[in-house]
Amino acid sequence: MGPRSVIRHRYDAVIVGAGGAGLIAALEASKRCRVAVVSKLHPSRSHTGTAQGGIGAALGNLETDNWQWHMFDTIKGSDYLADQDAVELMCQEAIEVVYDLEHMGLPFNRTPEGKIDQRRFGGHTKEFGKAPVRRSCYAADRTGHMILQTLYQQCIKQEVTFFDEFYLLDVLIQDGRCSGVVAWCIATGELHLFHAKAVLLATGGFGRMFSVTSNAHTLTGDGCAVLFQRGLPLEDMEFFQFHPTGIYKLGILITEGARGEGGILLNGKGERFMQRYAPTLMDLAPRDMISRAIYREIREGKGIEGKDYVYLDLTQLDPEIVEKKLPDITDFVRTYLGVDPIKNPIPVQPTAHYAMGGIPTNVHAQVVIDERQTPLSGLYAAGECACVSVHGANRLGTNSLVDIVVFGRRGGRSMAERLHALDWPTLPEDAVARTQETISHLCESRGEESVARIRTDLQQMMMLHVSVYRTERGLKEALAAILDLRDRYRRVSLQDRGLRFNTELQEALELGCLLDLAWVTTIAALSRTESRGAHFREDYPARDDVRWLKHSLANLREGEIVLSEKPVTISRFQPQERKY
Ligand SMILES: Cc1cc2nc3c(=O)[nH]c(=O)nc-3n(C[C@H](O)[C@H](O)[C@H](O)COP(=O)(O)OP(=O)(O)OC[C@H]3O[C@@H](n4cnc5c(N)ncnc54)[C@H](O)[C@@H]3O)c2cc1C
């Protein structure tokens, strides 16, 4: 089988992905041109909707704060790998964009005087690291949900056209210009060809590479993988963040907001162990440091009952604050663990959470294809799939929501402004040939391998060797295993060979993306012989600025990955030792 009919569309701008980044880009672009949003999920099911803790902006509503401090914290948090020009823009524009969201109707929590309330979060400080500051603007522990709903409503009002449950299969690039995308309608199995002057990818992250993750099942990095297969680079893929507090074994996230409200971490001896690792910020140190500290405690036999988890303790907090400001996570813990967090501590372990790396872009969200930052005409990316880079080697909490709204909006604006000067690009003659071949191959294969088995093997292996602690030996083992899994993937066979709602086919396509991205992550991690941010090499435990204060780029060339480097933009803050 294989879909035969192709339905054609023409829009000035096509945005793939309807999370926070895609929706705000669509909203902005739709003020100036005809926009379509293509999304494999209904917009309100996008992962942005699960963001709990908040969005960082130096509003200074409860105590003095300014965007320069936010900028410093972000750069220090990134272990000095973030591009400082991009961070500067982000921290400045965060303030305006939070007020814009408020004016669109986002129901933030309020102070008694009616201002947007703010709470503490990991790595966010006043006066360049002196003490924690209240910077995270939040709507209980449903901030992302509120952002998504607010933006979706505005897009409907603006008459943006949505193609819901359409799966991106290919981005058409020819002679240095993007001319559109090919998507597959999940309900009918038909192929749709979108001819566009500009395309923006906002397809989110890929935490599903790992077995313990906070990420939804759909976070398989499709946009990143498609561009990688098309020969475009991916940047800083060795940096994947583990959030310290996932529910034990399940990976479901307990927001850092819980520690922002006063929750603490305890080991099996009942010690507040973060005191030893980060004397100033303690439980509000950045995520990379806390995740490593938890692993270390566990290795030293100081997990709870000697096992591989620690406690997040909220029992000393005012129960009313817990119920009111953290209602969803309280509910999760009661439902999934049968534990009441008001009375008992919560068993937690680090969980794969956030991709710092992704599609390289400049501050206008234009996709750039080399170390000289050459933009590819008509192609944009924003949100977690992109790498601007504002998070460098480690992202601070609340900064992804800032990133998606600031750079999503910048992307929507710049694509709309630029496209009036552009002619319609020519579509390649064989625009859907590649996609048809991929789908036919998967549907017709009579191999003996199953998608679920390969995926489980991949996730367990990544967790074992490519997670918080890494070594050359482990990474080499991982690489060999990935090559083997890629080989097995060529022999997968599907039981459902039909066209309609073929979720088995969708999962097979998603697994192909995960295998590509895991491969790039492992090769980049093997190459970087230093420790920086979320990338910790036990065999190279120190940061090495002389050799490695550089972004990595990975390209697919004739079936092999070729790595190269790109300079880091440093403006105001010179790299320093990172103490908290
Ligand atoms: C549990 C959790 C809590 C978090 N809490 C916070 C927080 O408090 N603060 C913070 O700053 N960050 C937080 N983050 C991180 C942050 O939420 C995400 O990084 C951010 O929301 C990503 O937004 P996005 O728009 O880039 O992608 P997403 O919201 O993930 O949306 C991706 C979109 O791409 C579409 N898509 C993907 N593949 C395809 C395809 N093949 N074809 C068509 N469409 C496709 C999907 O349908 C979806 O609409 C949290 C993350 C998680 C997982």
Ligand as a Chemical Component Dictionary entry (heavy atoms), coordinates in Angstrom:
data_LIG
# 
_chem_comp.id                   LIG 
_chem_comp.type                 NON-POLYMER 
_chem_comp.pdbx_formal_charge   0 
_chem_comp.three_letter_code    LIG 
# 
loop_
_chem_comp_atom.comp_id 
_chem_comp_atom.atom_id 
_chem_comp_atom.alt_atom_id 
_chem_comp_atom.type_symbol 
_chem_comp_atom.charge 
_chem_comp_atom.model_Cartn_x 
_chem_comp_atom.model_Cartn_y 
_chem_comp_atom.model_Cartn_z 
_chem_comp_atom.pdbx_ordinal 
LIG C1  C1  C 0 6.199  18.170 32.314 1  
LIG C2  C2  C 0 6.922  19.397 31.813 2  
LIG C3  C3  C 0 6.899  20.563 32.577 3  
LIG C4  C4  C 0 7.575  21.705 32.134 4  
LIG N1  N1  N 0 7.536  22.850 32.895 5  
LIG C5  C5  C 0 8.143  23.971 32.435 6  
LIG C6  C6  C 0 8.048  25.196 33.149 7  
LIG O1  O1  O 0 7.401  25.305 34.185 8  
LIG N2  N2  N 0 8.686  26.278 32.661 9  
LIG C7  C7  C 0 9.411  26.224 31.503 10 
LIG O2  O2  O 0 9.964  27.241 31.106 11 
LIG N3  N3  N 0 9.490  25.078 30.791 12 
LIG C8  C8  C 0 8.870  23.962 31.222 13 
LIG N4  N4  N 0 8.951  22.811 30.479 14 
LIG C9  C9  C 0 9.574  22.841 29.147 15 
LIG C10 C10 C 0 8.627  23.506 28.160 16 
LIG O3  O3  O 0 7.304  23.234 28.511 17 
LIG C11 C11 C 0 8.845  23.022 26.738 18 
LIG O4  O4  O 0 10.202 23.070 26.418 19 
LIG C12 C12 C 0 8.084  23.920 25.767 20 
LIG O5  O5  O 0 6.744  24.023 26.156 21 
LIG C13 C13 C 0 8.195  23.422 24.343 22 
LIG O6  O6  O 0 7.313  24.180 23.538 23 
LIG P1  P1  P 0 7.302  24.020 21.965 24 
LIG O7  O7  O 0 6.285  24.961 21.446 25 
LIG O8  O8  O 0 8.686  24.143 21.457 26 
LIG O9  O9  O 0 6.870  22.501 21.723 27 
LIG P2  P2  P 0 5.625  21.636 22.233 28 
LIG O10 O10 O 0 4.742  22.357 23.147 29 
LIG O11 O11 O 0 6.194  20.337 22.663 30 
LIG O12 O12 O 0 4.812  21.423 20.894 31 
LIG C14 C14 C 0 5.311  20.663 19.811 32 
LIG C15 C15 C 0 4.308  20.711 18.694 33 
LIG O13 O13 O 0 4.871  20.124 17.545 34 
LIG C16 C16 C 0 3.936  19.290 16.929 35 
LIG N5  N5  N 0 4.668  18.247 16.194 36 
LIG C17 C17 C 0 5.708  17.497 16.620 37 
LIG N6  N6  N 0 6.080  16.627 15.661 38 
LIG C18 C18 C 0 5.268  16.845 14.609 39 
LIG C19 C19 C 0 5.129  16.252 13.325 40 
LIG N7  N7  N 0 5.891  15.240 12.910 41 
LIG N8  N8  N 0 4.159  16.738 12.507 42 
LIG C20 C20 C 0 3.336  17.739 12.900 43 
LIG N9  N9  N 0 3.420  18.315 14.106 44 
LIG C21 C21 C 0 4.375  17.877 14.946 45 
LIG C22 C22 C 0 3.072  18.756 18.053 46 
LIG O14 O14 O 0 1.813  18.398 17.568 47 
LIG C23 C23 C 0 3.012  19.963 18.986 48 
LIG O15 O15 O 0 1.929  20.779 18.638 49 
LIG C24 C24 C 0 8.278  21.665 30.907 50 
LIG C25 C25 C 0 8.285  20.502 30.141 51 
LIG C26 C26 C 0 7.636  19.371 30.596 52 
LIG C27 C27 C 0 7.720  18.119 29.762 53 
# 
loop_
_chem_comp_bond.comp_id 
_chem_comp_bond.atom_id_1 
_chem_comp_bond.atom_id_2 
_chem_comp_bond.value_order 
_chem_comp_bond.pdbx_ordinal 
LIG C1  C2  SING 1  
LIG C2  C3  SING 2  
LIG C2  C26 DOUB 3  
LIG C3  C4  DOUB 4  
LIG C4  N1  SING 5  
LIG C4  C24 SING 6  
LIG N1  C5  DOUB 7  
LIG C5  C6  SING 8  
LIG C5  C8  SING 9  
LIG C6  O1  DOUB 10 
LIG C6  N2  SING 11 
LIG N2  C7  SING 12 
LIG C7  O2  DOUB 13 
LIG C7  N3  SING 14 
LIG N3  C8  DOUB 15 
LIG C8  N4  SING 16 
LIG N4  C9  SING 17 
LIG N4  C24 SING 18 
LIG C9  C10 SING 19 
LIG C10 O3  SING 20 
LIG C10 C11 SING 21 
LIG C11 O4  SING 22 
LIG C11 C12 SING 23 
LIG C12 O5  SING 24 
LIG C12 C13 SING 25 
LIG C13 O6  SING 26 
LIG O6  P1  SING 27 
LIG P1  O7  DOUB 28 
LIG P1  O8  SING 29 
LIG P1  O9  SING 30 
LIG O9  P2  SING 31 
LIG P2  O10 DOUB 32 
LIG P2  O11 SING 33 
LIG P2  O12 SING 34 
LIG O12 C14 SING 35 
LIG C14 C15 SING 36 
LIG C15 O13 SING 37 
LIG C15 C23 SING 38 
LIG O13 C16 SING 39 
LIG C16 N5  SING 40 
LIG C16 C22 SING 41 
LIG N5  C17 SING 42 
LIG N5  C21 SING 43 
LIG C17 N6  DOUB 44 
LIG N6  C18 SING 45 
LIG C18 C19 SING 46 
LIG C18 C21 DOUB 47 
LIG C19 N7  SING 48 
LIG C19 N8  DOUB 49 
LIG N8  C20 SING 50 
LIG C20 N9  DOUB 51 
LIG N9  C21 SING 52 
LIG C22 O14 SING 53 
LIG C22 C23 SING 54 
LIG C23 O15 SING 55 
LIG C24 C25 DOUB 56 
LIG C25 C26 SING 57 
LIG C26 C27 SING 58 
# 
